């Protein structure tokens, strides 16, 4: 359904360091900068992009918005969460762990990136 997700940042280097660290735990290569100063993370399932706002105004996070990334195990999620905290992210929501609802059992972790965007990783448990 999605081709890409783009989030704004006011500090490209801090955001790039953060996403390089958390995506490394998910097996993703470091971001690649383009000639416009945007940072791209390419995968088989989509593209995640960091950008300074085009309109020149400060970047702000979406209140109520969350971007979710897929993980292959609870251990991968714990490593993702730890890498995020060690690289400028802040914890939000409940600590990493199992959540159940609507017939689903998932292992989730949430963070806010250095720009305040709310992100999570999810592993659908058998």
C-alpha positions, -999 to +999 in steps of 0.1 A: +000+000+000+028+025+008+056+035-015+074+056+011+073+076+043+090+109+048+096+127+081+109+161+088+139+169+110+156+201+122+189+183+127+197+160+099+229+146+115+212+137+148+183+121+129+206+102+105+227+089+134+195+077+152+180+060+122+213+044+111+216+029+145+180+016+149+178+004+113+211-015+117+194-037+143+167-046+116+194-055+090+190-022+071+220-004+055+229+032+065+210+060+049+222+076+017+221+113+012+209+128-021+219+161-038+190+179-020+202+169+015+176+142+021+185+109+036+170+077+020+167+042+035+157+018+007+142-017+013+123-043-007+091-031+009+094+007+007+115+038+013+119+058+045+132+094+040+145+121+063+142+157+051+146+193+063+112+209+056+109+222+021+090+253+031+118+264+055+096+262+086+107+241+116+099+204+114+072+192+139+060+158+148+025+145+140+004+144+172-014+111+171+007+097+143+030+066+146+052+050+120+056+013+125+086-009+113+085-046+110+108-068+131+115-105+129+117-113+166+113-098+201+151-099+205+154-077+174+129-053+188+148-051+221+180-043+202+162-017+182+148+000+213+182+000+230+200+014+199+174+042+197+178+052+234+216+052+230+214+074+199+191+103+209+157+087+210+134+088+240+111+061+254+074+066+251+043+044+256+048+012+277+082-006+278+089-031+250+067-061+254+037-083+245+004-065+237-028-084+229-060-071+214-085-077+185-073-113+183-037-103+178-006-110+199+023-087+192+056-077+206+060-039+203+084-011+213+079+026+209+103+056+207+104+092+198+131+101+174+153+132+179+128+153+160+099+140+182+083+116+156+067+086+173+079+053+158+075+017+168+086-018+158+062-048+158+066-085+156+034-105+151+036-134+174+024-169+164 
